[in-house]
Amino acid sequence: MTDDRIGAAEAVDSVLAALADPTRRQLLDLLAAHGEATATTLAARLPVSRQAVVKHLAVLDAAGLVSGGRVGREVRYAVRPAALDATARWMAALAADWDRRLANIKRVAEAAEREERSNDRSQDRNT
């Protein structure tokens, strides 16, 4: 595997791990709906503490899903869609690969079934 593919795989792993937590998914939903928000604002909408929100935002930031920018004394967070888009493309490519594999299996199975029916008809004629 090339360095680019390893890096892409690690990025996808990081995004999927970040999205595995329901609180982090809720944070992304809230940020997507509001554009940007502080950890305090987000915590007010969730059943977790501000400190927990900050920790979740750090995981989302490390995965490239959000970014935080200082505005005065506040840090405002916003969604960064690039990592999510890259993960969606990876998932679509994976789904397409499985579709091709399943189509090949179906073709082989149908061909075997046709051959079996043909052999059965030949035996019926010979008896």
N, C-alpha and C positions, 0 to 999 in steps of 0.2 A: 504494500500500500504506500502511495506517495505521501509526502509531508502534508500536501494540501488536503488529501482525503482523510488523513489522520486528524488534522485540525478541524475539518468539517464534521467528522464523526464525534470528536470531543465536544464541539459546540452543540450538536444535536443532543448528545448525552446530557449536557449541562442544562439545556432548555427542558428536556423531558423530566429530569430530576426536579427542576424548579417547579414545573407544572404539576407534579405529582401531589403536591400539597394543596388541599382545598382552600386554605386561607390565602395562599399566594395567588390562586386563580381568582378569588374574590377581589384581591387587591388589584390585579390586572383589569378586571371588569370595571371596578370603581374608577381607576385611572383612565381607562378608555372612555368611560361615560363623562368624566369631568375634565378631561384634558390634562390637567396637572393638579397636584394636591400635596399638602404637607403630611408627614407621618401623624401628626396630631389630628388633622381632619379625617384621615383614613381610619385611625383608631376609633374615632367617635362613631363610625358607621359599622364597626366590627366588634364581635364579643371578645376581643383580645386587648391587651395593654398596648400603650404606645411603644414600649420597649420591644414587645414581640413584633409589632408592625415594623419597626426599624430593622430587626433581625431578618424578617421575611424580605423586606426591601433590599437588604444587602445580598441575599441569595439571588433575587431577581436581577439585581444590578450585575452581579458576577456572571450570570447567564446571558447578559446582554439584552434583557427584556425591558428594563427600565433604566432611566438615568436621573440623577439628582443634580440640581443646580441651585447654588446659593443665591437667594434674593434677600438682601439685608441679613437678618438673623435667622431666617428660615431656609430650610432646604426643601425645594419643590421637586416632586418626582413626576415623571411623565413616561408614557409607554414608548419604547423604541421597537418598532415593528420588524426591523431587519432580521433579527435572530428568529423570531416567530415565523416570518416568511420563509427563511431558509429551511426551518424544520418542516414546515408545511410542504415545501417542494420535495424534501427528502421522503416524507411520508407518501406523497403522491407517486414518486418514482418507485418506492417500495411496493405500493398497491398495484401499479402497472406491471411490475415484474411478477408479482404473484398472479395477476390476471393472465399474463402470458403463460406462466407455468401451468396454471389450471386449465387453460385452453388446450395446451399440448397434451395434458393427461386425458382430457375429455376426448380429443381426437384419437388418441391411442386406444382408449376404452371403446369408443364407438367403432373403430376399425376392427378391433378384436371381436366385438359383438356381431358385426356384419359377417365376418369370416366364419364365426361359429354357426350362425344361421344358415350360411351358404353350405357349410359342411353337413349340417343336419338335413337340409333339403336333398343334398346329394346322396346321403345314406338312405333317406326315405325312398328315393327313386330306385336305388339298387336293391332294396329288399322286397 
